[in-house]
Amino acid sequence: MATMVQAIRMALHYGEENLGLKEVFGEDVGPPLGGVFTATQGIQCSWNSPLDERGIVGAAIGLAFAGRRCVAEIQFCDYIFNTIDLLKLAGHTSWASFGDWSLPMTIMTPVGSGIRGAIYHSHSFDATITHIPGWKIVMPSTPLDAYGLMISCLQDPNPTMYLKPKALLYVRGEEQIPGEPPLNKDGEKELRSVINAPVIGDRTKWKPKWPSGLTDYKVEIGKAKVVREGTQITVVSYGRTLPLCIKASDHLNGLSVEVIDLRTLWPYDWPLVSQSIRKTKRVLFVNEDTEVTNFGEHLMRRTIEDFFYELHARPRLLAGAFVPGIGLSDALEMASVPQLETIEQAIREVIDEKA
């Protein structure tokens, strides 16, 4: 089975071959590295930009205005904050032009904790980008969704933000991507041998051998997914914390936990979330961005407005600590963002609470 980073790579390849993707660029995005996490390794239209985040976003806007569909990577989302004014410009272009001007561009950036990146490589970006209208925003938690969401981004006529949870980039999926080598004992080795550049040796002459059966499999932007069905509580998450929520639901014997993978932060699938909350009467929102002005707080507000008289317990948000950054040590990082144990505890507390 493919990892998330391999899935992204295959989707980008499909895009340049079939969907009009003309430019993939950013810091170290081109050969020989193919991105710091190798998500653009082997992509023919990839190239290295200067170390200039504002230049990267500005170039993406210019290329998109010229009709050249592009994917621009910001190497870590920690360094995207100085581009906010440009992101706002891109976001309001279609609205301000009454739909006359399109910007077929995707900004791709790794987010979150999980690699001991300390204060300069562990930030989240979901709360900030959801505050900028005009962007469609996705964050996959599985390789299959990573592929399908990228295909959808590459087909969208306007700006899309593709947030990659860096802690999940090398996690192998449980579902096969259409067109990847067949599932057998050698499937993993076969895929790695054809689309991963050698770790040791000269990469300059390496060429990938892409699977021939890749398709335009899409995950529709704006559609969430129920990944565990339950009756006692709804847990809504995305990105790095989603697999932890699934593990928590599996560990809590005797408790019936419904887990929803939001997958898209804007537009988000409020009808599906509402249906689940109406069924369970309890809800916990989980993500790792800092808890103050968190995107989950917006979801809590909608929950209270829509279901105040139906809930059996207060809705709750479990999010990252409101600290300036995440420390380098294991203990500091673990204490700064939700972990399996804290998610399990929060689920128990919401279920045990009486209205």
C-alpha positions as CSV (number, residue, x, y, z in Angstrom):
1,M,0.0,0.0,0.0
2,A,1.2,3.5,-0.8
3,T,2.2,6.0,1.9
4,M,0.6,9.5,1.9
5,V,3.6,11.1,0.4
6,Q,3.6,8.5,-2.4
7,A,-0.1,9.1,-3.0
8,I,0.5,12.8,-3.4
9,R,3.3,12.2,-5.8
10,M,1.2,9.9,-7.9
11,A,-1.7,12.4,-8.0
12,L,0.7,15.2,-9.1
13,H,2.0,12.9,-11.8
14,Y,-1.5,12.2,-13.0
15,G,-2.2,15.9,-12.9
16,E,0.7,16.8,-15.1
17,E,-0.1,14.1,-17.6
18,N,-3.9,14.5,-17.7
19,L,-5.2,17.6,-15.9
20,G,-3.2,20.4,-17.3
21,L,-0.8,20.8,-14.4
22,K,2.0,23.0,-15.8
23,E,4.1,24.1,-12.8
24,V,5.1,22.5,-9.5
25,F,7.5,24.6,-7.6
26,G,8.9,25.7,-4.2
27,E,12.0,25.4,-2.0
28,D,13.8,22.2,-3.0
29,V,10.7,21.0,-4.8
30,G,12.5,20.2,-8.0
31,P,15.3,17.6,-8.6
32,P,17.2,16.1,-7.2
33,L,15.5,16.3,-3.8
34,G,11.8,16.5,-4.8
35,G,10.7,18.4,-1.7
36,V,11.9,18.1,1.9
37,F,9.3,15.2,2.4
38,T,9.8,14.0,-1.3
39,A,6.2,14.7,-2.2
40,T,7.3,16.1,-5.6
41,Q,10.0,13.6,-6.4
42,G,10.0,12.6,-10.1
43,I,7.5,15.2,-11.1
44,Q,8.5,16.4,-14.6
45,C,7.2,20.0,-14.3
46,S,8.8,20.6,-10.9
47,W,11.4,23.3,-10.3
48,N,13.3,24.9,-7.4
49,S,12.3,28.4,-6.3
50,P,14.4,30.9,-4.3
51,L,14.0,30.8,-0.5
52,D,11.2,33.3,-0.6
53,E,7.7,32.4,0.6
54,R,6.1,35.7,-0.7
55,G,7.8,35.1,-4.0
56,I,6.4,31.6,-4.2
57,V,2.8,32.6,-3.5
58,G,3.1,35.7,-5.7
59,A,4.4,33.6,-8.6
60,A,1.6,31.1,-8.1
61,I,-1.0,33.9,-8.4
62,G,0.7,35.3,-11.5
63,L,0.9,31.9,-13.2
64,A,-2.7,31.2,-12.3
65,F,-3.8,34.6,-13.7
66,A,-2.0,33.5,-16.9
67,G,-4.0,30.3,-17.0
68,R,-1.1,28.0,-16.0
69,R,-2.4,25.6,-13.4
70,C,0.2,25.3,-10.7
71,V,1.0,23.7,-7.3
72,A,3.3,25.8,-5.1
73,E,4.7,24.3,-2.0
74,I,5.6,26.3,1.2
75,Q,8.2,24.0,2.7
76,F,6.7,24.2,6.3
77,C,3.5,26.1,7.1
78,D,5.5,27.9,9.9
79,Y,6.8,30.1,7.1
80,I,3.5,30.9,5.3
81,F,2.3,33.5,7.8
82,N,4.2,36.3,6.0
83,T,2.1,35.7,2.9
84,I,-1.3,36.3,4.5
85,D,-2.0,39.5,2.5
86,L,-1.3,37.6,-0.7
87,L,-3.5,34.7,0.3
88,K,-6.3,37.2,0.9
89,L,-5.7,38.6,-2.5
90,A,-6.0,35.2,-4.1
91,G,-9.0,34.3,-2.1
92,H,-11.1,37.3,-3.0
93,T,-10.2,37.4,-6.7
94,S,-13.2,35.4,-8.1
95,W,-15.6,37.1,-5.7
96,A,-14.3,40.6,-6.5
97,S,-14.5,39.9,-10.3
98,F,-18.0,38.5,-10.1
99,G,-16.6,35.1,-11.2
100,D,-14.9,36.5,-14.3
101,W,-11.3,35.8,-13.1
102,S,-10.3,32.3,-12.0
103,L,-7.1,31.3,-10.2
104,P,-6.3,27.6,-10.9
105,M,-3.7,27.3,-8.1
106,T,-3.0,25.0,-5.2
107,I,-0.8,25.9,-2.2
108,M,0.6,22.8,-0.6
109,T,2.2,22.9,2.8
110,P,3.1,20.4,5.7
111,V,1.4,21.2,9.0
112,G,1.4,20.1,12.6
113,S,3.5,18.3,15.1
114,G,4.7,14.7,15.2
115,I,8.3,14.9,13.9
116,R,9.9,16.7,16.8
117,G,10.2,19.9,14.7
118,A,10.2,22.2,17.8
119,I,9.1,25.8,17.5
120,Y,10.0,26.5,13.9
121,H,8.6,23.3,12.2
122,S,5.5,22.3,14.2
123,H,2.8,25.0,13.7
124,S,-0.7,24.3,12.5
125,F,-2.4,26.5,9.9
126,D,-6.1,25.4,9.9
127,A,-7.4,28.2,12.1
128,T,-5.7,30.9,10.2
129,I,-6.5,29.7,6.7
130,T,-10.2,29.1,7.5
131,H,-10.4,32.8,8.4
132,I,-9.5,33.8,4.8
133,P,-12.6,33.5,2.6
134,G,-12.3,32.3,-1.0
135,W,-10.1,29.3,-0.4
136,K,-11.1,25.6,-0.5
137,I,-9.1,23.9,2.2
138,V,-8.4,20.2,2.5
139,M,-6.4,18.0,5.0
140,P,-6.3,14.3,4.3
141,S,-5.6,11.6,7.0
142,T,-5.2,8.6,4.7
143,P,-3.2,8.0,1.5
144,L,-6.3,7.3,-0.5
145,D,-7.9,10.6,0.5
146,A,-4.6,12.3,-0.1
147,Y,-4.7,11.2,-3.7
148,G,-8.4,11.9,-4.2
149,L,-8.3,15.3,-2.6
150,M,-5.3,16.3,-4.7
151,I,-7.0,15.3,-7.9
152,S,-10.0,17.4,-6.8
153,C,-7.7,20.4,-6.1
154,L,-6.1,20.1,-9.5
155,Q,-9.5,20.2,-11.2
156,D,-10.8,23.2,-9.2
157,P,-10.8,26.6,-11.1
158,N,-10.0,28.6,-8.0
159,P,-7.5,28.6,-5.1
160,T,-7.2,25.4,-3.0
161,M,-5.1,25.0,0.1
162,Y,-3.7,21.5,0.6
163,L,-2.6,20.9,4.2
164,K,-0.3,17.8,4.6
165,P,-0.2,16.4,8.2
166,K,3.6,15.8,8.3
167,A,3.2,13.1,11.0
168,L,1.2,11.0,8.6
169,L,3.2,11.4,5.4
170,Y,5.1,8.1,5.7
171,V,2.2,6.1,7.2
172,R,1.1,3.3,4.9
173,G,-2.6,3.2,3.9
174,E,-5.1,0.4,4.3
175,E,-6.9,1.1,1.1
176,Q,-5.4,0.7,-2.4
177,I,-5.1,3.7,-4.6
178,P,-6.5,2.9,-8.1
179,G,-3.6,2.1,-10.4
180,E,-0.9,1.4,-7.8
181,P,0.8,-2.0,-8.0
182,P,-1.5,-4.9,-7.0
183,L,-1.9,-5.8,-3.3
184,N,0.5,-8.7,-2.6
185,K,3.5,-9.4,-0.4
186,D,5.7,-7.5,-2.9
187,G,3.4,-4.6,-3.5
188,E,5.1,-2.3,-1.1
189,K,8.6,-3.1,-2.4
190,E,7.4,-2.8,-6.0
191,L,5.9,0.7,-5.6
192,R,8.9,1.9,-3.7
193,S,11.3,0.6,-6.3
194,V,9.6,2.4,-9.2
195,I,8.6,5.8,-7.8
196,N,11.1,6.4,-4.9
197,A,14.5,7.8,-5.8
198,P,17.5,5.9,-4.4
199,V,18.5,7.1,-0.9
200,I,22.2,6.5,-1.6
201,G,23.9,7.4,-4.9
202,D,23.5,9.9,-7.7
203,R,19.9,11.0,-8.1
204,T,20.5,13.2,-11.1
205,K,20.0,10.4,-13.6
206,W,17.1,8.7,-11.8
207,K,13.8,8.5,-13.6
208,P,10.5,7.2,-12.0
209,K,8.5,4.4,-13.6
210,W,5.0,5.5,-12.8
211,P,2.2,2.9,-12.5
212,S,0.3,2.9,-15.8
213,G,-3.2,2.5,-14.4
214,L,-3.5,5.7,-12.3
215,T,-7.0,7.3,-12.6
216,D,-8.8,10.5,-11.8
217,Y,-10.2,9.1,-8.6
218,K,-11.5,12.0,-6.6
219,V,-12.6,12.8,-3.1
220,E,-15.2,15.5,-3.4
221,I,-14.2,18.7,-1.7
222,G,-16.8,19.4,1.0
223,K,-17.6,15.8,1.8
224,A,-16.7,14.3,5.2
225,K,-16.7,10.6,6.0
226,V,-17.9,8.4,8.9
227,V,-15.0,6.2,9.6
228,R,-16.5,4.5,12.7
229,E,-20.2,4.3,13.5
230,G,-21.5,4.7,17.0
231,T,-24.4,5.9,19.1
232,Q,-23.1,7.5,22.3
233,I,-20.9,10.4,21.0
234,T,-19.7,12.0,17.8
235,V,-16.0,12.7,17.5
236,V,-15.1,15.1,14.6
237,S,-11.4,15.4,13.6
238,Y,-9.0,15.6,10.7
239,G,-5.3,15.3,9.9
240,R,-2.9,13.9,12.5
241,T,-5.5,13.5,15.3
242,L,-8.0,11.5,13.2
243,P,-6.1,8.2,13.4
244,L,-5.8,8.8,17.2
245,C,-9.6,9.3,17.4
246,I,-10.1,6.0,15.6
247,K,-7.7,4.2,18.0
248,A,-9.5,5.8,21.0
249,S,-12.9,4.5,19.7
250,D,-11.4,1.0,19.3
251,H,-9.8,1.1,22.8
252,L,-12.9,2.2,24.7
253,N,-14.6,-1.1,25.1
254,G,-18.3,-0.9,25.9
255,L,-18.6,2.7,24.5
256,S,-20.1,3.4,21.1
257,V,-18.1,6.2,19.5
258,E,-18.9,7.6,16.0
259,V,-15.8,9.1,14.4
260,I,-16.0,11.6,11.5
261,D,-13.1,12.5,9.3
262,L,-13.9,16.0,8.1
263,R,-11.3,15.9,5.3
264,T,-12.3,19.3,4.0
265,L,-12.2,22.4,6.3
266,W,-13.9,24.6,3.8
267,P,-16.5,24.0,2.6
268,Y,-17.1,21.5,5.4
269,D,-19.8,18.9,5.5
270,W,-22.2,20.3,8.1
271,P,-25.1,18.1,7.0
272,L,-23.2,14.9,7.8
273,V,-21.9,16.3,11.1
274,S,-25.4,17.5,12.0
275,Q,-26.9,14.1,11.3
276,S,-24.4,12.4,13.6
277,I,-24.9,14.9,16.4
278,R,-28.6,14.6,16.2
279,K,-28.2,10.8,16.6
280,T,-25.6,10.7,19.4
281,K,-26.6,13.9,21.3
282,R,-23.0,14.4,22.3
283,V,-20.0,15.8,20.3
284,L,-16.2,16.2,20.8
285,F,-14.1,18.2,18.2
286,V,-10.4,17.3,18.1
287,N,-7.5,19.0,16.3
288,E,-4.0,20.1,17.2
289,D,-4.1,23.8,16.4
290,T,-4.0,26.1,19.5
291,E,-7.2,26.2,21.4
292,V,-7.9,30.0,21.3
293,T,-9.8,31.0,18.2
294,N,-9.6,27.4,17.0
295,F,-11.5,26.2,14.0
296,G,-13.2,23.7,16.3
297,E,-14.6,26.6,18.3
298,H,-16.6,27.7,15.2
299,L,-18.0,24.1,14.9
300,M,-18.9,24.3,18.6
301,R,-20.8,27.5,18.0
302,R,-22.8,26.0,15.2
303,T,-23.5,23.0,17.3
304,I,-24.8,25.1,20.2
305,E,-27.0,27.2,17.8
306,D,-28.5,24.3,16.0
307,F,-28.7,21.7,18.8
308,F,-28.8,23.5,22.1
309,Y,-32.1,21.9,23.2
310,E,-31.2,18.4,21.9
311,L,-27.8,17.9,23.4
312,H,-27.3,15.5,26.4
313,A,-23.9,17.1,27.3
314,R,-22.0,20.2,26.6
315,P,-20.1,20.1,23.2
316,R,-16.3,20.1,23.8
317,L,-13.2,21.0,22.0
318,L,-9.9,19.2,22.5
319,A,-7.1,21.1,20.9
320,G,-3.5,22.2,21.2
321,A,-2.3,24.2,24.2
322,F,-2.2,28.0,23.8
323,V,1.6,28.2,23.9
324,P,3.9,30.2,21.4
325,G,5.4,27.0,20.0
326,I,6.1,23.3,20.6
327,G,9.2,22.3,22.4
328,L,11.8,20.0,21.0
329,S,11.7,17.4,23.7
330,D,9.3,14.5,23.5
331,A,7.6,15.4,26.8
332,L,6.9,19.0,25.7
333,E,5.6,18.1,22.3
334,M,3.3,15.4,23.7
335,A,2.0,17.8,26.3
336,S,1.3,20.5,23.7
337,V,-1.1,18.7,21.4
338,P,-3.8,16.0,21.8
339,Q,-2.6,12.4,22.3
340,L,-4.4,9.1,22.4
341,E,-4.7,9.2,26.2
342,T,-6.2,12.7,26.3
343,I,-8.6,11.9,23.5
344,E,-9.8,8.8,25.4
345,Q,-10.2,10.8,28.6
346,A,-12.2,13.5,26.8
347,I,-14.5,11.0,25.2
348,R,-15.2,9.4,28.6
349,E,-15.9,12.8,30.2
350,V,-18.4,13.9,27.6
351,I,-20.2,10.5,27.7
352,D,-20.3,10.6,31.5
353,E,-21.6,14.2,31.8
354,K,-25.3,14.5,32.5
355,A,-27.3,17.3,31.0
